[in-house]
Amino acid sequence: MEFDPDAEIDPEAPLTEYKQLAGILRARLARGDWEAGRRIASETDLTQQYGLARSTVRRAIAVLVEEGLVFTVPQRGTFRK
């Protein structure tokens, strides 16, 4: 399933919010919003931008980590591979 990088989270959609966010972030990575080796938006920024709980944002980021698209550095943030 492809996502629009500029999409908003739809709480009424059948797809869970963390999967929607993972898809949006995946699309933003593909579009080149963040360069390789550079930090992506912080959890705080993402919670504010998309109106989600921090745990939901963390779950979405975990999906991207599992897919090998990003990596996290404790106390530093999440970075694009």
N, C-alpha and C positions, 0 to 999 in steps of 0.2 A: 504494500500500500504506500503510495506516495503522498507526501504532505506539502502544503504550501508553506514556505518559510515565514510568511507573514500572517499565518492563520492564528486564530485565537482558540483558546480551550473552550470546548462545548461540554458543559457538565451534563447535558441531556443525551449526549451521543452514546452509542452502545460500547464504544472503545473507552477503556479507563483513562482517567486524566493523565496518569504517568506515562501511558503508552502514547497518548496524543502529544505530550510534551517531548518525549523521546523522538517521535517522528518529526516534530517541528525543529528540534535542535539538530537532528540528522540532516534535514533539508538546509538549515542554515550553514552547517559545516560544508555541505556539498556546494552551496552557493559561494563559499569563501568568506563568510562573515568573520572568521578568525583564521589567522595564519598558523602554519605548523609550528609547534613549540611555544605558542603563545596562549595565555590564559583566556578561557572563554568567560562568559558572564558569570558572576558569582551566584551562589545559592540565594543570597539576599536579593540581588537584582532580579533573578528569575522568579522568586516568590512574589515580588512586587509587580513585575511586568505581567505575569500571567494570573495573579490572584490565587495562588496555590499554597498549600501548606509546605513547610520546609521538607517534611518527610516525603511528600509526593515528588518534589524536585530532586531529592536525593535518590529516590527510586528510579527516576528517569535517567539521571546521570549514571547510575549503576548499570543500566541497560547499555548505555553507550560505552562504558568501560568494558563490559563483557564482549561487546562487538569489536573492541579494539580501536575505536575511533578517538577516544580521549583517555587520559590517565589523570589520577589525582595525586597531589602532593600535600601531605598533612600540613596544615597551617599556611599553605600557599594558594591552594585552589585547584581547579580542574583545567587541564591543558589539552590542546589539540595535538594529536600525534602527527 
